[in-house]
């Protein structure tokens, strides 16, 4: 499930049964393997949360 206000960069890959929270930004080229909390900034080849409020 993808929440409201989510911004996905180019070539983002979402794998598995995951949830993307509301108001999340995922950087270009990120591979997301785990659920992401609300209001997070996520980047990386194996995406990691960099900022969450």
N, C-alpha and C positions, 0 to 999 in steps of 0.2 A: 504494500500500500504506500502511496506517495501522498504526503500531506499538502496543505495549502501553502502557497507562496514559496514553493521550492524552485531554486534556480540550478539548472544542470549545465555544466560546461560541455564543450564539444567532446565527443568520443568517450563519454562516461559509460561504464558498464556496471549494471546492478545484477548481482548473482544470488540466487537462493531465495528463500522465503524470508524476506526482510521488510522492515517498515522504515520509511524515511519520514521523520517528524515534520512539523510545520515550520516554515521560514528557515529552511536549511539551504545553504549554498554548497554545491559540490564542484570542485575545480576540474578543469579540462583534463581528460585522460585518466581520471581516477577509476579504480576498480573497487567497488563497494561490496564487501562480503558479510558485513554485520549491520544490524539495525542502527539508525542514527537518531539521537534525541532531538527535540525541538531546539530551534535557534542555534544550530551548530554550523561551523565552517569546516569542511572536510576536504582534504587534498591527499594525493599520493597514489602511487601505483597499487599498493595495498592500502586503501584509504584509511586515514586516521583522523579522528576529531582533533582539530587544532584549537578551536574556540567554542565554548558552549556557555550560554548565559541562562 
